[in-house]
């Protein structure tokens, strides 16, 4: 009875256990028919009532059924159970993964009677394992195919590297893990610091690591690397897990970008970047220098801040039309600086597109050409003035000959005209007109720079002293003369008479401008000062002297328009009444240029005019000019050959020389003169020849005469001879020079001086 009670209690406990465990417990016969299924089967089949007597292989997935049957039969045959995993195919289409282990049950005789199968539903675990396995596979794929080097470093050696890491250094991954250390891959100059920092991090067992260094490739070349890492545990030991980037190309691009940026920053041209609406987003230092706008003030402003108003609205419409079509615009523009002054610049504007082809920016490259345009304008003006000087030179040559004819004629008439008072009066009037003609000729010569000026050290105070004295009688009482001349001004090397005449002309023009303006109180201001040569070089690039004396003549008269101002120094261009000869300012220009100086004029209508003369300064003691010596006119019996192409002047020279007792031979061109000289070589004592002869120039005639007879005495006449040519002719044997137009008395005196020279 007790035995039965004990058995009953054991069964009850067994049922309780089976009812409360998750494992699947089944008892089947030797054919696999179910004899018992634990309550846990209800979690799979919903009810176990219909399981008893059913085939335990019925729900097994067709692909696993044969495998399970073989294991079952093997267990029954050997009595040894095996663990196996298989699938249940549920009626609703679900798949359950089952892991089970079978054991045989023997009867009293020891024969295999039943099989107990203990299993477990591992569906969720398999799913988790599958997810983990897929995740690991994805991670491995990502690591292996990564464009970034991935590594796991422990004790200086690589536990793992991906192909990219190995490729960066030119190795295979397996080769690196087998035989290379981290130190082997670092350039010697960086190895100590990098390894020291890695070891320090591993010793601390925490922290992250980032270091840039030079790597060492398998072929010996180097590259720029960035190493990132995090300290982690691998096998319970500290390791460094991280990534490696080869930044060689990026660094090269950054260096190239830095060079380009440096070039843009240091460019002499202004560079401006705007957005598509014209709002400034970048300017370089050259822009700041040219415009006066600091970048902090310019950025964020519209490029219209530079608009000067010099261009029309149509100009800007055409500019923007070109840009909006995506084309490059190039042209000349006048812009305005921050201080309000304008400047000219050549500008090229290029559209910048994004990857979709939309215009997102404009880049303008601009060159300030204000000074270049000023120089070009000065060059054009200089070329025009040079042409005018050439014309004036020819006019002066012809005019001199005409004046000489008139003057010589009057001289002869006076010598033969007796004592008729009326005739003497007319000759005096004629001489007065000739003197005015000579003055005009001198002005032409001064303008053409064809006059040889004997310059000497001169204090400007001397000239201005004489000038103010002369103006007292020439200027109306209602015009005030003001002077501002410091006593310590340096001296100049100048021709006093020419400089005086130039300043007088400017003052008289100023008087006329004041009278024309009907100013109640006129003023002419004369001032002088010293200026540094560098300060005027920008306006006058030819200025090379260290210092210049600046002389200004200013008035509060009518002023002049710009179109007149730029032409004011041309001959016969005048703001005066029609009867003015228009040579005054041209003469001033010629005198100043002949002194290696520069002349500038500033004027506005109704605002008066200021003339500025810049003359090179010198440093010598003041020296008053000496009066020229004068000698009496002599005569003689010698034979003189006169060569002159102006027929009337040739006749007058012959008459004057003959009247003084000389024997005169004449020729009207160079070739005829040489022919006569060679024919009468033994008799001719002196040759007087003009330099500007037809057929053969006076210069060539002189050389031919000297070649035929080296001791020959030759006197040359010309409206102008440059100092260099005169020096060259002196060296070649010329005895004297006489400038046209000349007084006959001067010719006679010079002829006598040359004839009296020793042979």
C-alpha positions in Angstrom: 0.0 0.0 0.0 2.8 2.3 0.9 4.6 1.4 -2.3 1.5 2.4 -4.3 1.1 5.6 -2.5 4.8 6.4 -3.1 4.4 5.7 -6.8 1.3 7.8 -7.0 3.1 10.7 -5.3 6.0 10.4 -7.7 3.7 10.4 -10.7 1.9 13.5 -9.3 5.2 15.3 -8.9 6.3 14.2 -12.3 3.1 15.6 -13.8 3.6 18.8 -12.0 7.2 19.1 -13.3 6.1 18.3 -16.9 3.3 20.8 -16.6 5.7 23.6 -15.6 8.7 23.2 -17.8 9.2 24.7 -21.3 11.0 21.7 -22.7 9.0 19.5 -25.0 8.8 15.9 -23.6 7.3 13.2 -25.7 7.2 9.4 -25.4 6.8 7.4 -28.6 6.8 3.7 -29.5 9.5 2.1 -31.6 7.6 3.1 -34.8 7.5 6.7 -33.8 3.8 6.8 -32.7 3.1 9.3 -29.9 2.2 7.8 -26.6 2.6 11.0 -24.5 3.2 14.7 -25.1 3.9 17.1 -22.3 1.7 20.2 -21.8 4.4 22.4 -23.3 3.4 21.0 -26.8 0.3 23.1 -26.6 2.5 26.1 -27.2 3.2 24.6 -30.6 0.0 22.7 -31.6 -2.6 24.5 -29.6 -4.0 21.3 -28.2 -2.4 17.9 -27.5 -5.6 15.9 -27.4 -5.2 14.7 -31.0 -1.5 14.0 -30.7 -1.8 10.6 -28.9 -1.3 7.8 -31.4 -0.3 10.2 -34.2 2.9 9.8 -36.2 5.6 12.0 -34.5 7.3 12.4 -38.0 4.1 13.8 -39.5 4.8 17.5 -38.8 8.5 17.4 -39.6 9.6 19.5 -42.5 9.9 17.4 -45.7 13.5 18.5 -46.1 14.4 17.3 -42.5 12.2 14.2 -42.3 14.7 11.6 -43.6 17.5 12.9 -41.4 15.3 12.8 -38.3 14.1 9.2 -39.2 17.7 8.0 -39.6 18.7 9.4 -36.2 15.6 7.9 -34.6 16.3 4.4 -36.0 19.9 4.6 -35.0 18.9 5.5 -31.4 16.4 2.5 -31.3 19.1 0.2 -32.8 22.0 1.2 -30.6 20.2 2.5 -27.5 22.3 5.6 -27.7 20.5 8.9 -28.2 21.7 11.8 -30.4 21.0 15.5 -30.4 19.5 16.9 -33.5 17.9 20.1 -34.8 15.1 20.0 -37.3 12.0 22.0 -38.4 8.3 21.6 -37.8 6.1 22.7 -40.8 2.9 24.0 -39.2 -0.5 23.8 -40.9 -0.7 27.6 -40.9 2.6 27.8 -42.9 4.8 28.8 -39.9 8.2 27.1 -39.4 9.4 26.1 -35.9 12.9 25.1 -35.1 13.2 22.2 -32.7 16.3 20.9 -30.9 15.8 17.5 -29.3 17.6 14.5 -27.8 16.2 11.0 -27.7 16.8 8.2 -25.1 15.4 4.6 -25.2 13.2 3.1 -22.5 13.8 -0.6 -21.8 11.3 -3.2 -20.4 11.9 -5.5 -17.5 13.8 -7.9 -19.8 16.1 -5.1 -20.9 14.7 -4.7 -24.4 14.1 -1.4 -26.0 10.5 -0.6 -25.5 9.9 3.1 -26.0 11.8 6.3 -26.8 11.6 9.4 -24.7 12.3 12.6 -26.7 13.2 15.8 -24.8 13.2 18.8 -27.1 13.1 22.6 -27.1 11.5 25.2 -29.3 14.6 27.2 -30.5 12.8 29.2 -33.2 13.4 32.6 -31.5 16.9 31.7 -30.7 17.6 30.7 -34.3 16.0 33.9 -35.5 18.3 35.9 -33.2 21.3 33.9 -34.3 20.3 34.4 -37.9 20.0 38.2 -37.4 23.3 38.2 -35.6 24.9 36.2 -38.3 23.6 38.4 -41.0 24.7 41.5 -39.0 28.1 40.0 -38.6 28.3 39.2 -42.3 27.2 42.7 -43.1 29.8 44.2 -40.8 32.5 41.9 -42.2 31.5 42.9 -45.7 31.5 46.6 -44.8 34.9 46.3 -43.1 36.4 44.2 -45.9 35.0 46.4 -48.7 35.4 49.8 -46.8 37.2 52.6 -48.6 38.7 53.4 -45.2 41.5 51.4 -43.6 40.2 49.4 -40.6 42.6 47.8 -38.0 42.7 46.1 -34.7 46.1 46.7 -33.0 47.4 44.9 -29.9 50.9 44.9 -28.5 52.1 46.8 -31.6 51.0 44.0 -34.0 47.9 43.8 -36.1 45.2 41.3 -35.0 43.1 42.3 -38.0 43.4 44.7 -41.0 41.0 45.1 -43.9 42.2 45.1 -47.5 42.1 48.9 -47.7 44.4 49.3 -44.8 46.9 47.0 -46.4 46.5 48.7 -49.8 47.4 52.1 -48.3 50.8 50.7 -47.6 51.1 48.4 -50.6 50.9 45.1 -48.7 48.4 42.1 -48.5 46.3 42.0 -45.4 47.5 38.5 -44.4 51.1 39.6 -44.9 50.6 42.6 -42.6 49.0 40.5 -39.8 51.7 37.9 -40.1 54.9 40.0 -40.0 54.5 43.7 -39.7 54.2 46.0 -36.7 52.7 49.5 -36.5 56.1 51.0 -36.2 57.1 49.5 -39.5 54.5 51.7 -41.3 55.5 55.1 -39.8 58.1 57.4 -41.3 61.2 57.6 -39.1 60.7 61.3 -38.3 57.2 60.6 -36.9 57.6 57.0 -35.5 58.7 57.9 -32.0 56.0 60.4 -31.2 53.1 58.3 -32.8 54.1 55.1 -31.1 54.6 56.9 -27.8 51.1 58.3 -27.9 49.6 54.9 -28.9 51.3 53.1 -26.0 50.2 55.8 -23.6 46.6 55.4 -24.6 46.8 51.6 -24.2 48.4 51.9 -20.9 45.5 54.1 -19.7 43.1 51.5 -21.1 40.7 54.2 -22.2 40.3 57.2 -24.5 40.4 57.9 -28.2 43.3 58.6 -30.5 43.8 60.8 -33.5 47.1 61.6 -35.1 48.3 62.8 -38.5 51.7 61.5 -39.6 53.8 60.5 -42.6 53.4 56.8 -43.5 56.0 54.5 -45.2 54.9 52.4 -48.1 56.3 49.1 -49.2 58.1 50.8 -52.1 59.8 53.3 -49.9 57.6 56.3 -50.8 55.7 58.2 -48.2 52.1 59.3 -47.8 50.1 61.6 -45.6 47.9 59.6 -43.1 45.3 60.3 -40.4 44.9 57.6 -37.8 41.8 57.3 -35.6 41.4 54.8 -32.8 39.5 53.8 -29.6 40.9 51.7 -26.8 39.0 48.5 -26.4 39.4 45.0 -24.9 40.2 42.1 -27.1 40.8 38.8 -25.3 40.7 40.7 -22.0 43.7 42.8 -23.1 43.8 46.4 -24.2 43.8 47.0 -28.0 43.4 49.9 -30.3 40.5 49.6 -32.8 40.1 52.3 -35.4 40.4 53.6 -39.0 43.1 54.9 -41.2 42.7 57.5 -43.9 45.2 58.2 -46.7 44.9 62.0 -47.0 47.8 62.5 -49.5 45.6 63.6 -52.3 43.4 65.7 -50.0 46.5 67.4 -48.6 47.8 68.0 -52.1 44.5 69.6 -53.0 44.5 71.7 -49.8 48.0 72.9 -50.5 47.1 73.7 -54.1 44.0 75.5 -52.8 46.2 77.4 -50.3 48.5 78.4 -53.1 45.6 79.5 -55.2 44.1 81.5 -52.3 47.5 83.0 -51.6 47.8 84.0 -55.3 44.4 85.5 -55.2 45.2 87.4 -52.0 48.5 88.7 -53.4 47.2 89.4 -56.9 47.8 92.9 -58.2 44.4 92.7 -59.8 41.2 93.3 -57.7 39.2 90.1 -57.4 35.5 90.2 -56.4 33.1 87.3 -55.9 29.4 87.9 -55.7 26.3 85.8 -55.6 23.9 85.6 -58.5 22.2 88.9 -57.4 25.5 90.8 -57.3 25.9 90.8 -53.5 29.6 90.8 -52.6 30.8 87.7 -50.8 34.6 88.0 -51.2 37.2 90.7 -52.0 40.9 90.4 -52.1 43.4 93.0 -50.5 44.0 94.6 -53.9 40.3 95.5 -54.1 40.6 97.2 -50.6 43.7 99.2 -51.8 42.1 100.3 -55.0 38.6 101.2 -53.8 39.3 102.2 -50.2 36.5 99.8 -49.0 37.8 97.3 -46.3 36.5 93.8 -46.9 34.4 93.9 -43.7 32.5 96.9 -45.1 32.3 95.6 -48.7 31.1 92.0 -48.0 27.3 91.9 -47.9 27.0 95.1 -50.0 25.8 95.0 -53.6 28.4 95.8 -56.2 26.5 98.9 -57.0 28.5 100.7 -54.2 31.2 101.2 -56.9 28.8 102.7 -59.4 30.1 106.1 -60.6 27.3 107.3 -62.8 29.8 107.6 -65.7 28.0 104.7 -67.5 24.5 104.8 -68.9 21.7 102.5 -67.8 21.9 100.8 -71.2 25.5 99.9 -70.5 24.5 98.0 -67.3 21.6 96.4 -69.1 23.9 95.0 -71.7 26.4 93.9 -69.1 23.7 91.9 -67.1 22.2 90.6 -70.3 25.5 89.0 -71.2 26.0 87.5 -67.7 22.5 86.1 -67.5 23.1 84.3 -70.8 25.9 82.6 -69.0 28.6 84.4 -71.1 31.7 86.2 -70.0 31.6 90.0 -70.0 34.8 92.0 -70.5 35.2 95.7 -70.9 36.3 99.1 -69.5 34.4 100.7 -66.8 34.7 103.9 -64.6 34.0 103.1 -60.9 33.9 105.2 -57.8 36.1 104.8 -54.7 34.9 105.1 -51.2 36.3 108.7 -51.0 34.2 109.7 -54.0 37.0 109.8 -56.6 36.7 107.8 -59.8 39.1 105.4 -61.5 39.2 103.4 -64.7 39.5 99.6 -64.7 39.5 96.8 -67.1 37.1 94.1 -65.9 36.3 90.6 -66.8 33.2 89.0 -65.1 32.7 85.2 -65.4 29.6 83.2 -64.3 30.2 80.3 -61.9 27.8 77.3 -62.1 26.9 74.6 -59.7 26.6 70.9 -60.6 23.1 71.4 -62.0 24.3 74.1 -64.3 22.7 77.0 -62.4 24.6 80.2 -62.1 25.4 80.7 -58.4 28.2 83.2 -58.4 30.1 85.7 -60.5 33.8 86.3 -60.3 35.2 89.6 -61.4 38.9 90.2 -62.1 39.6 93.9 -62.4 42.7 95.9 -63.2 43.1 99.6 -62.3 44.3 101.3 -65.4 43.9 104.9 -64.4 47.6 105.6 -64.4 48.1 103.6 -67.7 45.4 105.7 -69.3 46.9 108.9 -68.0 50.3 107.8 -69.4 48.6 106.9 -72.7 46.9 110.3 -72.9 50.2 112.0 -72.1 51.9 110.0 -74.8 49.2 111.0 -77.3 49.5 114.6 -76.2 53.3 114.4 -76.5 53.1 112.9 -80.0 50.7 115.6 -81.0 52.9 118.3 -79.6 56.0 116.7 -81.2 54.2 116.9 -84.6 53.3 120.5 -83.9 56.9 121.2 -82.9 58.1 119.7 -86.2 55.6 122.0 -88.0 56.8 125.0 -86.0 60.4 124.1 -86.7 59.8 124.3 -90.4 57.8 127.5 -90.1 60.5 129.0 -88.0 63.2 128.1 -90.6 61.2 129.7 -93.4 60.2 132.7 -91.3 63.8 133.3 -90.3 64.8 133.5 -93.9 62.0 135.9 -94.7 62.9 138.1 -91.7 66.5 138.1 -92.7 65.7 139.2 -96.2 63.5 142.1 -94.9 66.0 143.0 -92.2 68.9 142.9 -94.7 67.0 145.0 -97.2 66.3 147.7 -94.6 69.9 147.7 -93.6 71.0 148.2 -97.2 68.3 150.9 -97.7 69.5 152.7 -94.6 73.1 152.6 -95.7 72.2 154.0 -99.2 69.1 156.0 -98.5 70.7 159.3 -97.7 69.1 161.6 -95.1 65.5 161.7 -96.2 63.5 161.9 -93.0 60.4 160.3 -94.4 62.4 157.3 -95.7 64.1 157.0 -92.3 60.7 157.0 -90.6 59.5 154.2 -92.9 62.7 152.1 -92.3 62.3 152.6 -88.6 58.7 151.4 -88.8 59.9 148.4 -90.9 62.6 147.6 -88.3 60.0 147.7 -85.6 57.8 145.2 -87.5 60.8 143.0 -88.2 61.6 143.0 -84.4 58.1 141.8 -83.7 58.5 139.1 -86.4 61.8 138.1 -84.8 59.9 137.8 -81.5 57.3 135.5 -83.1 60.1 133.5 -84.7 61.7 133.1 -81.3 58.5 131.9 -79.8 58.1 129.3 -82.6 61.7 128.2 -82.0 61.1 128.1 -78.2 58.0 125.9 -78.7 59.8 123.6 -81.1 62.7 123.3 -78.6 65.0 124.3 -81.5 66.6 127.1 -79.6 69.9 126.5 -77.9 69.5 128.1 -74.5 72.5 129.0 -72.4 71.3 127.9 -69.0 73.0 129.0 -65.8 72.4 128.6 -62.1 69.4 130.9 -61.2 67.4 131.7 -58.1 63.7 131.9 -58.8 63.5 134.9 -56.5 65.5 136.9 -59.0 63.0 136.2 -61.8 60.0 136.8 -59.6 61.5 140.0 -58.4 61.8 141.3 -61.9 58.4 139.9 -62.8 56.5 141.7 -60.0 58.2 145.0 -61.0 57.1 144.5 -64.6 53.6 143.7 -63.6 53.1 146.9 -61.7 52.8 148.8 -64.9 51.1 146.1 -66.9 48.3 145.0 -64.5 45.2 147.1 -63.7 44.8 148.5 -60.2 41.7 146.4 -59.4 43.8 143.2 -59.8 45.9 142.3 -56.7 49.2 140.5 -57.1 50.1 138.1 -54.3 53.4 136.3 -54.0 54.5 133.4 -51.8 58.2 132.6 -52.4 60.2 131.1 -49.5 63.7 132.5 -49.2 65.5 129.1 -49.0 64.3 127.6 -52.3 67.0 125.7 -54.2 68.4 127.2 -57.4 67.7 126.0 -60.9 69.7 125.8 -64.0 67.7 128.0 -66.3 67.7 130.7 -69.0 66.6 133.8 -67.1 65.1 135.7 -70.0 63.1 132.8 -71.3 61.8 131.9 -67.9 60.9 135.5 -67.2 59.1 135.8 -70.5 57.2 132.6 -69.8 55.9 133.7 -66.4 55.1 137.1 -67.8 53.0 135.5 -70.5 51.1 133.5 -67.9 50.4 136.5 -65.7 49.2 138.6 -68.7 46.9 135.7 -69.7 45.6 135.6 -66.1 45.0 139.4 -66.3 42.9 138.9 -69.5 40.9 136.1 -67.9 40.1 138.3 -64.9 39.0 141.2 -67.1 36.9 138.9 -69.2 35.1 137.6 -66.1 34.4 141.2 -64.9 35.5 140.3 -61.4 35.1 143.1 -58.9 38.4 142.2 -57.2 40.8 140.2 -59.3 43.7 138.3 -57.9 46.8 136.7 -59.4 48.7 134.5 -57.0 52.4 133.6 -57.8 53.9 131.0 -55.5 57.0 128.8 -55.5 57.8 125.7 -53.5 59.9 122.5 -53.5 58.3 119.2 -54.3 59.8 115.7 -54.2 60.4 114.2 -57.6 58.6 111.0 -56.6 55.4 112.9 -55.9 55.0 114.1 -59.5 56.3 110.9 -61.1 52.8 109.4 -61.2 51.5 112.2 -63.3 54.8 112.8 -65.3 56.5 109.4 -65.7 59.5 111.1 -67.3 60.3 113.0 -64.1 63.7 111.8 -62.9 65.1 114.7 -60.8 65.2 114.2 -57.1 63.6 117.6 -56.4 61.6 120.1 -58.5 60.8 123.8 -57.9 57.1 124.2 -58.5 56.1 127.7 -59.7 52.3 128.4 -59.8 50.4 131.2 -61.4 46.7 131.2 -60.3 43.9 133.6 -61.1 40.2 133.9 -60.3 39.2 134.6 -63.9 36.8 133.0 -66.3 38.5 129.6 -66.4 38.2 127.2 -69.4 36.3 124.1 -70.5 38.0 120.7 -70.4 38.2 120.5 -74.2 40.1 123.8 -74.3 42.3 122.9 -71.3 43.8 119.8 -73.1 44.7 121.9 -76.2 45.8 125.1 -74.5 49.5 124.6 -75.3 49.0 124.0 -79.1 50.2 126.9 -81.3 47.5 129.2 -82.6 44.9 127.8 -80.2 43.8 130.7 -78.0 41.1 131.7 -75.6 41.8 135.3 -76.4 40.2 137.6 -79.0 40.7 136.7 -82.7 43.6 139.2 -83.1 45.7 137.2 -80.6 48.5 135.2 -82.3 48.0 132.2 -80.1 51.8 131.5 -79.6 52.1 132.6 -75.9 51.3 129.4 -74.2 52.9 127.3 -76.9 56.1 129.3 -76.2 55.7 128.7 -72.4 55.4 124.9 -73.1 58.5 124.9 -75.2 60.6 126.8 -72.7 59.5 124.5 -69.8 60.2 121.4 -71.8 63.5 122.8 -72.9 64.4 123.1 -69.2 63.6 119.4 -68.7 60.6 120.5 -66.8 56.8 119.8 -66.9 53.8 122.0 -67.2 50.3 121.3 -65.9 47.1 123.3 -65.9 44.0 123.0 -63.8 40.9 125.0 -64.7 37.1 125.0 -64.5 34.7 127.4 -66.1 34.0 130.2 -63.6 36.5 128.8 -61.2 39.8 130.3 -62.4 43.0 128.7 -63.7 46.2 127.5 -62.1 49.4 126.9 -64.2 52.1 124.8 -62.5 55.7 124.8 -63.8 57.9 122.0 -62.4 61.6 122.7 -63.0 64.5 120.5 -61.8 66.2 122.0 -58.7 70.0 122.2 -58.3 72.2 123.1 -55.3 74.6 125.9 -56.2 75.2 129.3 -54.8 73.1 132.2 -56.3 74.8 133.9 -59.2 73.6 137.1 -61.0 73.7 137.0 -64.8 76.4 138.9 -66.6 75.7 141.3 -69.4 77.0 140.3 -72.9 80.0 142.0 -74.4 79.7 144.1 -77.6 82.3 144.8 -80.4 82.4 147.1 -83.3 81.6 145.9 -86.8 84.8 145.4 -88.9 85.4 144.7 -92.7 88.2 143.2 -94.9 89.6 142.2 -98.4 89.3 138.4 -98.2 87.3 136.1 -100.5 84.2 134.5 -99.0 82.0 131.7 -100.4 78.3 132.2 -99.3 76.0 129.1 -99.8 72.3 129.9 -99.1 69.2 128.5 -100.8 67.0 131.6 -100.0 67.7 133.8 -103.1 66.9 137.1 -101.4 68.9 136.4 -98.3 71.9 135.2 -100.5 71.7 138.5 -102.4 71.6 140.6 -99.2 74.6 138.7 -97.7 76.5 139.3 -100.9 75.6 143.0 -100.8 76.5 143.5 -97.1 79.8 141.6 -97.4 80.7 143.4 -100.6 79.9 146.7 -99.0 82.6 146.0 -96.4 85.3 145.2 -98.9 85.0 141.5 -99.2 85.1 139.5 -102.4 82.0 137.3 -102.5 81.3 134.0 -104.4 77.8 132.5 -104.1 76.0 129.2 -104.5 72.3 128.3 -103.9 72.7 124.5 -103.1 75.3 122.3 -101.5 76.5 120.5 -104.6 77.1 123.8 -106.4 78.9 125.2 -103.3 81.3 122.3 -103.2 81.9 122.6 -107.0 82.8 126.3 -106.6 84.9 125.7 -103.5 87.0 123.1 -105.3 87.4 125.3 -108.3 88.6 128.3 -106.2 90.1 126.4 -103.3 93.3 128.4 -103.3 91.5 131.7 -103.2 88.6 131.2 -100.8 89.4 132.3 -97.2 86.1 131.5 -95.6 82.9 129.6 -96.3 79.6 130.8 -94.8 76.9 128.1 -95.4 73.4 127.5 -94.3 72.7 124.0 -92.7 69.4 123.4 -94.5 70.5 123.3 -98.2 68.9 121.4 -101.1 70.8 118.6 -103.0 73.5 118.4 -100.4 73.1 119.6 -96.8 75.3 122.2 -95.1 76.6 119.5 -92.8 77.7 117.2 -95.7 79.1 120.3 -97.5 81.2 121.2 -94.5 82.6 117.6 -94.2 83.4 117.5 -97.9 85.2 120.9 -97.7 87.2 119.8 -94.7 88.1 116.6 -96.6 89.3 118.6 -99.6 91.1 121.1 -97.5 91.5 120.3 -93.8 92.6 123.8 -92.7 89.5 125.4 -94.4 87.6 127.9 -92.3 83.8 127.3 -92.3 81.1 129.2 -90.5 77.7 127.5 -90.2 74.3 129.3 -90.1 71.1 127.7 -88.8 67.9 128.4 -87.0 68.9 125.8 -84.5 71.8 123.4 -83.8 71.5 121.0 -80.9 74.4 121.2 -78.4 75.4 117.6 -79.3 75.6 118.4 -83.1 77.3 121.7 -82.4 79.9 120.0 -80.3 80.4 117.3 -83.0 80.9 120.0 -85.7 83.4 121.9 -83.5 85.4 118.8 -83.1 85.3 118.2 -86.9 86.7 121.7 -87.5 83.8 124.2 -87.7 85.1 127.7 -86.7 81.8 129.5 -85.8 78.0 129.3 -85.7 75.5 132.0 -86.2 71.8 131.6 -85.4 69.0 132.7 -87.7 67.4 135.2 -87.9 70.6 137.4 -87.5 71.5 141.0 -87.7 73.9 141.8 -90.5 76.2 143.4 -88.0 76.4 140.1 -86.2 77.3 138.4 -89.4 80.1 140.9 -90.2 81.5 140.7 -86.7 81.5 136.9 -86.7 83.1 136.7 -90.2 85.9 139.0 -89.0 86.5 136.9 -85.9 86.8 133.7 -88.0 89.1 135.2 -90.6 91.4 136.5 -87.9 91.8 133.1 -86.5 95.3 131.6 -87.1 95.3 129.1 -90.0 
